[in-house]
Amino acid sequence: MEYSYVDKKWAVSGMIRTLVLLRKNATLTIGILLFTLITMLAVTASTISPNDPAEMHFEERLSPPSVSFPLGTDQFGRCIFSRILYGAQTSLSIAIISTLIVATIGIIVGMYAGYFSRYDAFLMRVTDILLAFPNIVLAIAIVGVVGPSPAGIILSFSISGWAKYARMIRGSTLSLKNSGFVEAARALGASDKYILFRHILPNSCGPIIEIATLGLGSRIVAISGLGFLGLGIHPPTPELGAILKDGVVYLQTAPMMALSAGGMIMLFVLATNLIGSELRSIADPRSDTIEL
């Protein structure tokens, strides 16, 4: 595929601006590097894991860290390090899939509510009802009905999680639908669908990325909370919240169970919060702009 000189120029300019942004913003750089590291550990769990996370070694129960078991073993002699890697993979997969689903639903609902006045009142009342309930409470109720499985957890987050996106996208759509470029596109005969997805949505991507990034950390905490309460994924599938729950019981004899699971959750939330907070600062029109 051939690219024009202008396309290459814009691509190079975008890369330069990104590098300058990362060089001038150490917090964002640390957040991205930390997030990338955790994601790579989770994605390559099957490759770098030294043991099968479900394999039991009863003669090695609650053993301290060693060459064979870098973080020791749990009460069944299973490798804690391997279970942490696979647990991070499980939690990260559920968090990413549920975030994509709620973002898609929220974007569509918010754009249609803001652009079409006839849908606004109904859609926003539904949104207000969902926003009135804490997400974790609805998640516990839904998981209790459909059962503790990855699909059930994703469904529990998807039913209520989109409301925050819808509220934000609606406000952005209301401010953009009467702008000059939208009026020009409408005058040229562009359809409402074209205007929504080619003009309004691209100009709302900044807040969407910010909320989605912060939402990833919140969902990791929620997934771990469900696992800690016994409403998460059933054993023997590793999950960070369940590992943390088991580790609390053996905190005196095998502290690495709780410390490693809690540390992985903390690092992931820290990374997403660093990225999300810095993206919010960059998107703020009052913040300083980067000049090349």
C-alpha positions, 0 to 999 in steps of 0.5 A: 500500500502506497502512502503519500508524502503528506500522509508520511509527514503527518505520521512522523509529526504525530510520532514526534508529538507523542515522544515529546509528550512522553519525555515531558510527562514523566508520570504518564510515561511511568504509567504506560510502562507499568501498564505495559509490563503488567499486560505483557506478564499477563499475556505471556503467562503460559510462556514465562510461568515456571509451573502449571498453576493448578498442579499440586505439590503436597510435599511442598505446601506453604513452602518459602520462595525458591528456584522452583517456586519463585514466590513459594507455594500455597496451601495445596502446594501450587506455585504462587507465582504461576497463579498470580500470572494466570490470575492477572491474565484472567482479571485483565481479560474480563476487565478489557472485554467488559470495558469495551462492551460498556464503552460501546453501549454508552457511546451509542446511547449517549450520542443518540440521546444528545443528537435526537431530542425525541430519545433524550428524556427516556434514555437519560432517565434510564441512565439516571436510574442506573447511576443511582445504584453502586456498580458493585452492588448491582454486580453482586446481585447479577452474579448471584443470579446468573452464577460466578463465571467470566460471562456472568461477571462481564454481564454484571458490569455491562448492564450498569457500567455504560451509564457513565459513558452515556452521560459524558457522551451526551454532553459532548454531543449536545455541544458539538451537534450545532457546531460549524463543521456539523452544520456544514456536513449537514448542509452537504447532505451528510446523513445523521449516522455519518455525522455521528460517527465521522464528526461527533465521535472522533471529537469525543475520543479524549474523554472516552479514553480517559474514562475507559483507562480509569475504568479498567482499574476500577473493574480490576478492583471490582473483579477482585472484590467479587473473588474475595467475597466468593462470587468470582470465578470458581477454582481451580481457575486462578483469580487475584481476589480469590488468591488474596482471600486464601492468602489472608488465612495464611498471612503468618505462615505464607505471606507471599500469597496475600502480598503478591496478589494484593501487590499485582492489584495495586500496581495495575490500579496505580498504572491506570490511575496514573495514565487516566489522571494525566490524560485528564490533565492533557485534555483540560483546555486550561493545561499547558500545550506542548510546543514543538 
